[in-house]
Amino acid sequence: MNTKEKDLKYIMHTYGRYDVALAKGKGATAYDEDGKKYIDVSSGIGVNSLGYCDEGWVKAVTEQAGTIQHMSNYFYSSQASNLAEKLCNLTGMAKVCFGNSGAEANECAIKIARKYSFDKYGEGRNEIITLKNSFHGRTVTTLSATGQDVFHNYFFPFTEGFAYAEANNLDALKNAVSDKTCAVMLEVIQGEGGVNILDKDYVQSLVKLCHDSDILVIVDEVQTGIGRTGKLFAYENYDITPDLVTVAKGLGGGLPIGLCMCADKLKDVMSPSTHGTTFGANPVVCAGANYVIDRVSAKEFLDEVNAKGEYLESKLKELEQVKSVRRMGLMVGIEIDSDAHDIAAKCVGNGLLIITAKDLLRMLPPLTITKQEIDEAISILKSTLEECK
């Protein structure tokens, strides 16, 4: 049996796969098992922040794997403590809690918010407001936090304690707040919801409303963080200071990581046994993440992300079938006059790995993508759109 046949026989059908078995890659260019070339503007849904097999990242990971590959969290790890120090110094956050995914990071933030409120106000103040069209993960709790009805199915009963408000509507948020509210959780750009970029005035008003009432602000940066929007974290574009920030995807550079950062007033909320994970703070993963953060946090690197994003947007807007482009940095949603899912599938057949978000095409290319790779991607997209007129 080949790779596809084994997959279909032995792996649960939880993904609508494209008909490609990838074998290797470098930068934003990948090759399948038959040697066919692809330009990848999805980067593992925003995970391969430095592209495939960045030499420095590979060196950092392999050296750590040959030193000590894992240890219990009962012991101290230099890779983890160094990464936590860098993140806190770069953001002004106080402490970090490690996990393995975006969903885990969001679960941690939810627990911190509820425990903070319980410790200070007692029982009953435990509801978290999220925004409609949001996406926060696929565990039972983070599905409940997700503000999309389509996800609230099959797996009943869902975790209680969540309310939902329309995005960019401050009155809707005010109406949702009650004496049970302990936090508001949001993505400043709703990635899975359609690359919806929230209004800056709305976000700033939301944060002020929350801080005036000691309601915590949780910013989910799972998809938007680690340079994706041209800042180290997307919330920096909004000139706000969250209480909790969740991070995953691009931080590991291709290995699983998730973490929750908290502000100073929350640094002592969690204590031994209130949270934990076997693989969180794994030294090999943290070695890769240390390399990623050292590269991505440099101003010159982030300036390049913005320049590449502007170039990509200008090329997209030249395409006749593109109706509009939603973009911040290298996080891009493309409205087209054809079915996005059909076009994405045809693009893959033509050598472009691209994904969708709702009814849009979505690009989350490696932050290291070259101008030549962008041009190749645009050329394939253009020819595919023309084929489907």
C-alpha positions as a Markdown table, in Angstrom:
| # | Residue | x | y | z |
|---|---|---|---|---|
| 1 | Met | 0.0 | 0.0 | 0.0 |
| 2 | Asn | 1.2 | 3.5 | -0.6 |
| 3 | Thr | 0.9 | 6.4 | 1.9 |
| 4 | Lys | -2.6 | 7.4 | 0.9 |
| 5 | Glu | -3.9 | 3.9 | 1.0 |
| 6 | Lys | -2.5 | 3.3 | 4.5 |
| 7 | Asp | -3.9 | 6.6 | 5.6 |
| 8 | Leu | -7.4 | 5.7 | 4.4 |
| 9 | Lys | -7.2 | 2.3 | 6.0 |
| 10 | Tyr | -5.6 | 3.1 | 9.4 |
| 11 | Ile | -6.2 | 6.8 | 10.2 |
| 12 | Met | -9.6 | 8.2 | 11.4 |
| 13 | His | -11.1 | 10.4 | 8.7 |
| 14 | Thr | -11.1 | 13.6 | 10.7 |
| 15 | Tyr | -9.5 | 15.7 | 7.9 |
| 16 | Gly | -10.6 | 16.4 | 4.3 |
| 17 | Arg | -7.1 | 15.8 | 2.9 |
| 18 | Tyr | -5.9 | 17.1 | -0.4 |
| 19 | Asp | -4.5 | 14.4 | -2.7 |
| 20 | Val | -0.8 | 15.1 | -1.9 |
| 21 | Ala | 1.8 | 13.2 | 0.2 |
| 22 | Leu | 4.6 | 15.6 | 1.0 |
| 23 | Ala | 8.1 | 14.2 | 1.4 |
| 24 | Lys | 10.5 | 17.1 | 1.9 |
| 25 | Gly | 10.8 | 20.9 | 1.8 |
| 26 | Lys | 13.0 | 23.9 | 2.0 |
| 27 | Gly | 11.8 | 27.4 | 2.7 |
| 28 | Ala | 8.4 | 27.9 | 1.2 |
| 29 | Thr | 9.0 | 25.1 | -1.4 |
| 30 | Ala | 7.9 | 21.5 | -0.9 |
| 31 | Tyr | 8.0 | 18.3 | -2.9 |
| 32 | Asp | 5.7 | 15.3 | -2.8 |
| 33 | Glu | 6.7 | 11.6 | -2.9 |
| 34 | Asp | 6.7 | 11.7 | -6.7 |
| 35 | Gly | 9.1 | 14.7 | -6.8 |
| 36 | Lys | 6.4 | 17.3 | -7.8 |
| 37 | Lys | 7.2 | 20.8 | -6.6 |
| 38 | Tyr | 4.8 | 23.0 | -4.7 |
| 39 | Ile | 4.9 | 26.6 | -3.3 |
| 40 | Asp | 3.5 | 26.5 | 0.2 |
| 41 | Val | 1.6 | 29.6 | 1.4 |
| 42 | Ser | -0.1 | 27.7 | 4.2 |
| 43 | Ser | 3.0 | 26.7 | 6.3 |
| 44 | Gly | 1.2 | 24.0 | 8.2 |
| 45 | Ile | -1.6 | 26.5 | 9.0 |
| 46 | Gly | 0.9 | 29.1 | 10.2 |
| 47 | Val | 3.2 | 26.7 | 12.0 |
| 48 | Asn | 6.4 | 26.6 | 9.9 |
| 49 | Ser | 7.2 | 30.2 | 10.6 |
| 50 | Leu | 10.7 | 29.9 | 9.2 |
| 51 | Gly | 9.6 | 27.6 | 6.4 |
| 52 | Tyr | 10.7 | 24.1 | 5.9 |
| 53 | Cys | 14.0 | 22.9 | 7.4 |
| 54 | Asp | 15.6 | 26.3 | 8.3 |
| 55 | Glu | 19.2 | 25.4 | 8.9 |
| 56 | Gly | 19.6 | 27.2 | 12.2 |
| 57 | Trp | 16.3 | 25.8 | 13.5 |
| 58 | Val | 17.3 | 22.2 | 12.5 |
| 59 | Lys | 20.7 | 22.7 | 14.2 |
| 60 | Ala | 19.1 | 23.9 | 17.5 |
| 61 | Val | 16.6 | 21.1 | 17.6 |
| 62 | Thr | 19.1 | 18.3 | 16.7 |
| 63 | Glu | 21.7 | 19.4 | 19.1 |
| 64 | Gln | 19.2 | 19.4 | 21.9 |
| 65 | Ala | 17.8 | 16.0 | 20.9 |
| 66 | Gly | 21.3 | 14.7 | 21.3 |
| 67 | Thr | 21.7 | 16.2 | 24.7 |
| 68 | Ile | 18.5 | 15.5 | 26.6 |
| 69 | Gln | 15.2 | 15.0 | 24.7 |
| 70 | His | 12.7 | 15.1 | 27.6 |
| 71 | Met | 12.5 | 15.5 | 31.3 |
| 72 | Ser | 9.7 | 15.7 | 33.9 |
| 73 | Asn | 8.4 | 19.1 | 34.9 |
| 74 | Tyr | 9.6 | 18.3 | 38.4 |
| 75 | Phe | 13.0 | 19.4 | 37.2 |
| 76 | Tyr | 14.3 | 22.7 | 35.9 |
| 77 | Ser | 15.0 | 23.1 | 32.2 |
| 78 | Ser | 17.4 | 25.8 | 30.8 |
| 79 | Gln | 15.7 | 25.8 | 27.4 |
| 80 | Ala | 12.3 | 26.4 | 29.0 |
| 81 | Ser | 13.5 | 29.1 | 31.4 |
| 82 | Asn | 15.4 | 30.9 | 28.7 |
| 83 | Leu | 12.4 | 30.9 | 26.4 |
| 84 | Ala | 10.1 | 32.2 | 29.2 |
| 85 | Glu | 12.6 | 35.0 | 30.0 |
| 86 | Lys | 12.8 | 36.1 | 26.4 |
| 87 | Leu | 9.0 | 36.2 | 26.0 |
| 88 | Cys | 8.5 | 38.1 | 29.3 |
| 89 | Asn | 11.2 | 40.6 | 28.4 |
| 90 | Leu | 9.8 | 41.1 | 24.9 |
| 91 | Thr | 6.2 | 41.6 | 26.0 |
| 92 | Gly | 6.3 | 42.9 | 29.6 |
| 93 | Met | 4.3 | 39.9 | 30.7 |
| 94 | Ala | 5.3 | 38.4 | 34.1 |
| 95 | Lys | 5.2 | 34.6 | 33.8 |
| 96 | Val | 4.6 | 31.8 | 31.3 |
| 97 | Cys | 2.8 | 28.4 | 31.6 |
| 98 | Phe | 3.8 | 25.8 | 29.0 |
| 99 | Gly | 1.6 | 23.4 | 27.1 |
| 100 | Asn | 1.6 | 21.6 | 23.7 |
| 101 | Ser | -1.0 | 23.4 | 21.5 |
| 102 | Gly | -3.2 | 26.4 | 21.1 |
| 103 | Ala | -6.2 | 24.6 | 22.6 |
| 104 | Glu | -4.2 | 23.8 | 25.7 |
| 105 | Ala | -2.9 | 27.3 | 25.9 |
| 106 | Asn | -6.5 | 28.6 | 25.8 |
| 107 | Glu | -7.6 | 26.0 | 28.4 |
| 108 | Cys | -4.9 | 27.3 | 30.7 |
| 109 | Ala | -6.0 | 31.0 | 30.2 |
| 110 | Ile | -9.6 | 30.0 | 31.0 |
| 111 | Lys | -8.5 | 28.3 | 34.2 |
| 112 | Ile | -6.4 | 31.2 | 35.3 |
| 113 | Ala | -9.2 | 33.7 | 34.6 |
| 114 | Arg | -11.7 | 31.6 | 36.6 |
| 115 | Lys | -9.3 | 30.9 | 39.5 |
| 116 | Tyr | -8.4 | 34.6 | 39.7 |
| 117 | Ser | -12.0 | 35.6 | 40.0 |
| 118 | Phe | -12.8 | 32.7 | 42.4 |
| 119 | Asp | -9.9 | 33.7 | 44.7 |
| 120 | Lys | -10.9 | 37.4 | 44.7 |
| 121 | Tyr | -14.7 | 37.3 | 44.4 |
| 122 | Gly | -15.8 | 33.8 | 45.4 |
| 123 | Glu | -18.1 | 31.5 | 43.5 |
| 124 | Gly | -20.4 | 32.5 | 40.6 |
| 125 | Arg | -18.2 | 35.0 | 38.8 |
| 126 | Asn | -16.9 | 32.6 | 36.2 |
| 127 | Glu | -18.4 | 33.4 | 32.8 |
| 128 | Ile | -16.2 | 34.2 | 29.9 |
| 129 | Ile | -17.4 | 36.3 | 26.9 |
| 130 | Thr | -16.1 | 35.4 | 23.5 |
| 131 | Leu | -16.8 | 36.9 | 20.1 |
| 132 | Lys | -19.1 | 35.5 | 17.5 |
| 133 | Asn | -17.2 | 33.9 | 14.6 |
| 134 | Ser | -14.2 | 33.2 | 16.9 |
| 135 | Phe | -12.3 | 30.0 | 17.1 |
| 136 | His | -10.4 | 28.9 | 20.2 |
| 137 | Gly | -9.7 | 25.1 | 19.8 |
| 138 | Arg | -11.2 | 21.6 | 19.5 |
| 139 | Thr | -11.3 | 20.4 | 23.1 |
| 140 | Val | -14.8 | 20.3 | 24.6 |
| 141 | Thr | -14.1 | 23.5 | 26.6 |
| 142 | Thr | -12.4 | 25.4 | 23.8 |
| 143 | Leu | -15.2 | 24.3 | 21.4 |
| 144 | Ser | -17.6 | 25.8 | 23.9 |
| 145 | Ala | -15.5 | 29.0 | 23.9 |
| 146 | Thr | -15.6 | 29.2 | 20.1 |
| 147 | Gly | -18.3 | 31.6 | 19.0 |
| 148 | Gln | -19.6 | 29.6 | 16.0 |
| 149 | Asp | -22.8 | 27.5 | 16.3 |
| 150 | Val | -21.5 | 25.0 | 13.7 |
| 151 | Phe | -19.0 | 23.8 | 16.3 |
| 152 | His | -21.6 | 23.4 | 19.1 |
| 153 | Asn | -22.8 | 20.0 | 17.9 |
| 154 | Tyr | -22.4 | 16.2 | 18.5 |
| 155 | Phe | -20.3 | 16.4 | 21.7 |
| 156 | Phe | -22.9 | 17.3 | 24.3 |
| 157 | Pro | -22.8 | 18.4 | 27.0 |
| 158 | Phe | -20.4 | 21.2 | 26.3 |
| 159 | Thr | -18.6 | 23.1 | 29.1 |
| 160 | Glu | -20.8 | 25.8 | 30.5 |
| 161 | Gly | -19.8 | 29.3 | 31.5 |
| 162 | Phe | -19.5 | 31.0 | 28.1 |
| 163 | Ala | -21.4 | 33.9 | 26.5 |
| 164 | Tyr | -21.1 | 35.4 | 23.0 |
| 165 | Ala | -21.1 | 38.9 | 21.7 |
| 166 | Glu | -21.0 | 40.3 | 18.2 |
| 167 | Ala | -17.5 | 41.5 | 17.2 |
| 168 | Asn | -16.9 | 45.2 | 16.6 |
| 169 | Asn | -20.1 | 46.0 | 18.5 |
| 170 | Leu | -19.4 | 47.6 | 21.8 |
| 171 | Asp | -23.0 | 47.8 | 22.8 |
| 172 | Ala | -23.4 | 44.0 | 22.2 |
| 173 | Leu | -20.4 | 43.5 | 24.5 |
| 174 | Lys | -21.8 | 45.7 | 27.2 |
| 175 | Asn | -25.2 | 43.9 | 27.1 |
| 176 | Ala | -23.4 | 40.5 | 27.5 |
| 177 | Val | -21.4 | 41.6 | 30.5 |
| 178 | Ser | -23.0 | 40.7 | 33.9 |
| 179 | Asp | -22.0 | 40.2 | 37.5 |
| 180 | Lys | -21.0 | 36.7 | 36.4 |
| 181 | Thr | -18.4 | 37.9 | 33.9 |
| 182 | Cys | -14.8 | 37.2 | 34.8 |
| 183 | Ala | -13.1 | 37.6 | 31.4 |
| 184 | Val | -13.4 | 38.5 | 27.7 |
| 185 | Met | -11.5 | 36.3 | 25.2 |
| 186 | Leu | -10.8 | 37.5 | 21.7 |
| 187 | Glu | -8.7 | 37.2 | 18.6 |
| 188 | Val | -7.8 | 40.6 | 17.2 |
| 189 | Ile | -7.9 | 38.9 | 13.8 |
| 190 | Gln | -10.4 | 36.0 | 13.5 |
| 191 | Gly | -8.3 | 33.6 | 11.4 |
| 192 | Glu | -10.6 | 30.6 | 11.1 |
| 193 | Gly | -13.6 | 32.9 | 11.1 |
| 194 | Gly | -12.5 | 34.5 | 7.8 |
| 195 | Val | -9.5 | 36.7 | 8.5 |
| 196 | Asn | -11.7 | 39.3 | 10.1 |
| 197 | Ile | -9.6 | 42.2 | 11.4 |
| 198 | Leu | -11.1 | 43.8 | 14.4 |
| 199 | Asp | -11.5 | 47.6 | 14.5 |
| 200 | Lys | -8.8 | 49.3 | 16.6 |
| 201 | Asp | -11.2 | 51.7 | 18.4 |
| 202 | Tyr | -13.5 | 48.7 | 19.3 |
| 203 | Val | -10.6 | 46.7 | 20.7 |
| 204 | Gln | -9.3 | 49.6 | 22.8 |
| 205 | Ser | -12.8 | 50.4 | 24.1 |
| 206 | Leu | -13.3 | 46.7 | 25.0 |
| 207 | Val | -10.1 | 46.6 | 27.0 |
| 208 | Lys | -10.9 | 49.8 | 28.8 |
| 209 | Leu | -14.4 | 48.5 | 29.7 |
| 210 | Cys | -12.9 | 45.3 | 31.0 |
| 211 | His | -10.1 | 46.9 | 33.0 |
| 212 | Asp | -12.5 | 49.4 | 34.6 |
| 213 | Ser | -14.5 | 46.4 | 36.0 |
| 214 | Asp | -11.6 | 44.0 | 36.8 |
| 215 | Ile | -12.7 | 41.8 | 33.9 |
| 216 | Leu | -9.6 | 40.0 | 32.5 |
| 217 | Val | -8.7 | 40.4 | 28.8 |
| 218 | Ile | -7.5 | 37.2 | 27.1 |
| 219 | Val | -6.0 | 37.7 | 23.7 |
| 220 | Asp | -5.7 | 34.5 | 21.7 |
| 221 | Glu | -2.6 | 34.8 | 19.6 |
| 222 | Val | -2.4 | 31.2 | 18.5 |
| 223 | Gln | -2.5 | 32.1 | 14.8 |
| 224 | Thr | -1.6 | 35.8 | 14.9 |
| 225 | Gly | 1.4 | 35.7 | 17.1 |
| 226 | Ile | 5.2 | 35.3 | 16.5 |
| 227 | Gly | 5.6 | 37.9 | 13.8 |
| 228 | Arg | 2.6 | 36.8 | 11.6 |
| 229 | Thr | 1.1 | 40.4 | 11.5 |
| 230 | Gly | 4.4 | 42.3 | 11.3 |
| 231 | Lys | 4.6 | 42.7 | 15.0 |
| 232 | Leu | 5.8 | 40.1 | 17.4 |
| 233 | Phe | 2.2 | 39.8 | 18.6 |
| 234 | Ala | -0.9 | 41.2 | 16.9 |
| 235 | Tyr | -2.2 | 43.0 | 19.9 |
| 236 | Glu | 0.8 | 45.4 | 19.6 |
| 237 | Asn | -0.9 | 46.8 | 16.5 |
| 238 | Tyr | -3.8 | 47.8 | 18.7 |
| 239 | Asp | -1.8 | 49.6 | 21.5 |
| 240 | Ile | -3.4 | 47.5 | 24.3 |
| 241 | Thr | -2.1 | 45.5 | 27.2 |
| 242 | Pro | -3.9 | 42.2 | 27.7 |
| 243 | Asp | -4.0 | 40.3 | 31.0 |
| 244 | Leu | -3.4 | 36.9 | 29.4 |
| 245 | Val | -2.0 | 36.0 | 26.0 |
| 246 | Thr | -2.0 | 32.6 | 24.4 |
| 247 | Val | 0.6 | 31.5 | 22.0 |
| 248 | Ala | 1.2 | 28.4 | 19.8 |
| 249 | Lys | 1.6 | 27.5 | 16.1 |
| 250 | Gly | 4.5 | 29.6 | 14.8 |
| 251 | Leu | 6.5 | 29.7 | 18.0 |
| 252 | Gly | 7.7 | 26.1 | 17.7 |
| 253 | Gly | 8.7 | 26.5 | 14.1 |
| 254 | Gly | 7.2 | 23.1 | 13.3 |
| 255 | Leu | 7.2 | 21.3 | 16.6 |
| 256 | Pro | 4.1 | 21.3 | 19.0 |
| 257 | Ile | 4.1 | 24.0 | 21.6 |
| 258 | Gly | 1.5 | 26.1 | 23.4 |
| 259 | Leu | 1.9 | 28.6 | 26.2 |
| 260 | Cys | -0.1 | 31.1 | 28.2 |
| 261 | Met | 1.6 | 34.4 | 29.3 |
| 262 | Cys | 0.1 | 36.4 | 32.2 |
| 263 | Ala | 0.4 | 39.9 | 33.5 |
| 264 | Asp | 1.9 | 40.7 | 36.8 |
| 265 | Lys | -1.3 | 40.7 | 38.8 |
| 266 | Leu | -1.9 | 37.1 | 37.7 |
| 267 | Lys | 1.6 | 35.7 | 38.3 |
| 268 | Asp | 0.7 | 33.9 | 41.5 |
| 269 | Val | -2.8 | 32.7 | 40.7 |
| 270 | Met | -1.7 | 29.2 | 39.8 |
| 271 | Ser | 0.1 | 26.9 | 42.3 |
| 272 | Pro | 1.5 | 23.4 | 42.2 |
| 273 | Ser | -1.2 | 20.8 | 41.1 |
| 274 | Thr | -3.6 | 23.5 | 39.7 |
| 275 | His | -2.3 | 22.8 | 36.2 |
| 276 | Gly | 0.1 | 20.5 | 34.5 |
| 277 | Thr | 1.2 | 18.7 | 31.4 |
| 278 | Thr | 3.6 | 15.8 | 30.6 |
| 279 | Phe | 5.1 | 17.2 | 27.5 |
| 280 | Gly | 4.9 | 21.0 | 28.0 |
| 281 | Ala | 8.3 | 22.7 | 28.1 |
| 282 | Asn | 9.9 | 19.8 | 26.3 |
| 283 | Pro | 13.5 | 20.8 | 25.8 |
| 284 | Val | 13.7 | 19.9 | 22.1 |
| 285 | Val | 10.6 | 21.9 | 21.3 |
| 286 | Cys | 11.8 | 24.8 | 23.5 |
| 287 | Ala | 15.2 | 24.8 | 21.7 |
| 288 | Gly | 13.5 | 25.3 | 18.4 |
| 289 | Ala | 11.3 | 28.0 | 19.9 |
| 290 | Asn | 14.3 | 29.8 | 21.3 |
| 291 | Tyr | 15.8 | 29.9 | 17.9 |
| 292 | Val | 12.5 | 31.1 | 16.3 |
| 293 | Ile | 12.0 | 33.9 | 18.8 |
| 294 | Asp | 15.6 | 35.1 | 18.4 |
| 295 | Arg | 15.1 | 35.4 | 14.7 |
| 296 | Val | 11.5 | 36.7 | 14.6 |
| 297 | Ser | 11.7 | 39.3 | 17.3 |
| 298 | Ala | 14.4 | 41.4 | 15.5 |
| 299 | Lys | 13.0 | 44.6 | 14.1 |
| 300 | Glu | 14.7 | 44.1 | 10.7 |
| 301 | Phe | 12.9 | 40.7 | 10.4 |
| 302 | Leu | 9.5 | 42.2 | 11.3 |
| 303 | Asp | 10.0 | 45.0 | 8.9 |
| 304 | Glu | 10.6 | 42.4 | 6.1 |
| 305 | Val | 7.4 | 40.7 | 7.1 |
| 306 | Asn | 5.5 | 43.9 | 6.5 |
| 307 | Ala | 7.3 | 44.6 | 3.2 |
| 308 | Lys | 6.6 | 41.1 | 2.0 |
| 309 | Gly | 2.9 | 41.4 | 3.0 |
| 310 | Glu | 2.5 | 44.7 | 1.1 |
| 311 | Tyr | 4.1 | 43.2 | -2.0 |
| 312 | Leu | 1.9 | 40.1 | -1.8 |
| 313 | Glu | -1.2 | 42.2 | -1.4 |
| 314 | Ser | -0.3 | 44.4 | -4.4 |
| 315 | Lys | 0.2 | 41.4 | -6.6 |
| 316 | Leu | -3.1 | 39.8 | -5.4 |
| 317 | Lys | -5.0 | 43.0 | -6.2 |
| 318 | Glu | -3.7 | 42.8 | -9.8 |
| 319 | Leu | -5.7 | 39.6 | -10.3 |
| 320 | Glu | -9.0 | 40.2 | -12.1 |
| 321 | Gln | -10.9 | 37.6 | -10.0 |
| 322 | Val | -9.8 | 39.0 | -6.6 |
| 323 | Lys | -12.6 | 41.1 | -5.2 |
| 324 | Ser | -10.8 | 42.2 | -2.0 |
| 325 | Val | -7.9 | 41.4 | 0.3 |
| 326 | Arg | -7.9 | 41.3 | 4.1 |
| 327 | Arg | -4.3 | 41.5 | 5.4 |
| 328 | Met | -2.1 | 42.4 | 8.3 |
| 329 | Gly | 1.5 | 41.4 | 7.8 |
| 330 | Leu | 1.6 | 38.0 | 6.2 |
| 331 | Met | -1.9 | 37.0 | 7.4 |
| 332 | Val | -4.0 | 37.2 | 4.3 |
| 333 | Gly | -7.6 | 36.5 | 3.4 |
| 334 | Ile | -8.6 | 36.7 | -0.3 |
| 335 | Glu | -12.2 | 37.2 | -1.4 |
| 336 | Ile | -12.7 | 35.8 | -4.9 |
| 337 | Asp | -15.6 | 35.5 | -7.3 |
| 338 | Ser | -15.4 | 31.7 | -7.4 |
| 339 | Asp | -15.9 | 28.9 | -4.7 |
| 340 | Ala | -12.7 | 29.2 | -2.6 |
| 341 | His | -12.7 | 25.5 | -1.6 |
| 342 | Asp | -12.8 | 24.4 | -5.3 |
| 343 | Ile | -10.1 | 26.9 | -6.2 |
| 344 | Ala | -7.9 | 25.8 | -3.3 |
| 345 | Ala | -8.1 | 22.2 | -4.4 |
| 346 | Lys | -7.3 | 23.1 | -8.0 |
| 347 | Cys | -4.4 | 25.2 | -6.8 |
| 348 | Val | -2.9 | 22.2 | -5.0 |
| 349 | Gly | -3.2 | 20.2 | -8.2 |
| 350 | Asn | -1.3 | 23.0 | -10.0 |
| 351 | Gly | 1.5 | 23.2 | -7.4 |
| 352 | Leu | 0.3 | 25.8 | -4.8 |
| 353 | Leu | -0.5 | 24.7 | -1.3 |
| 354 | Ile | -3.2 | 27.1 | -0.1 |
| 355 | Ile | -6.0 | 26.9 | 2.5 |
| 356 | Thr | -9.3 | 28.5 | 3.1 |
| 357 | Ala | -11.2 | 30.4 | 5.9 |
| 358 | Lys | -14.9 | 30.4 | 5.5 |
| 359 | Asp | -15.5 | 31.5 | 1.9 |
| 360 | Leu | -12.1 | 33.1 | 1.4 |
| 361 | Leu | -8.8 | 31.8 | 0.3 |
| 362 | Arg | -6.2 | 32.1 | 3.1 |
| 363 | Met | -2.5 | 32.6 | 2.9 |
| 364 | Leu | -0.2 | 32.1 | 6.0 |
| 365 | Pro | 3.1 | 31.8 | 4.2 |
| 366 | Pro | 6.4 | 31.2 | 6.0 |
| 367 | Leu | 7.7 | 34.6 | 7.3 |
| 368 | Thr | 10.9 | 33.8 | 5.4 |
| 369 | Ile | 9.2 | 33.4 | 2.0 |
| 370 | Thr | 11.2 | 35.0 | -0.8 |
| 371 | Lys | 10.0 | 37.4 | -3.4 |
| 372 | Gln | 10.6 | 34.7 | -6.0 |
| 373 | Glu | 8.4 | 32.3 | -4.1 |
| 374 | Ile | 5.7 | 34.9 | -3.8 |
| 375 | Asp | 5.8 | 35.5 | -7.6 |
| 376 | Glu | 5.6 | 31.8 | -8.2 |
| 377 | Ala | 2.6 | 31.5 | -5.9 |
| 378 | Ile | 0.8 | 34.4 | -7.6 |
| 379 | Ser | 1.5 | 33.0 | -11.0 |
| 380 | Ile | -0.1 | 29.6 | -10.1 |
| 381 | Leu | -3.1 | 31.3 | -8.4 |
| 382 | Lys | -3.6 | 33.5 | -11.5 |
| 383 | Ser | -3.5 | 30.6 | -13.9 |
| 384 | Thr | -5.8 | 28.6 | -11.7 |
| 385 | Leu | -8.4 | 31.4 | -11.4 |
| 386 | Glu | -8.3 | 31.9 | -15.2 |
| 387 | Glu | -8.9 | 28.1 | -15.7 |
| 388 | Cys | -12.0 | 28.3 | -13.6 |
| 389 | Lys | -13.7 | 31.3 | -15.2 |
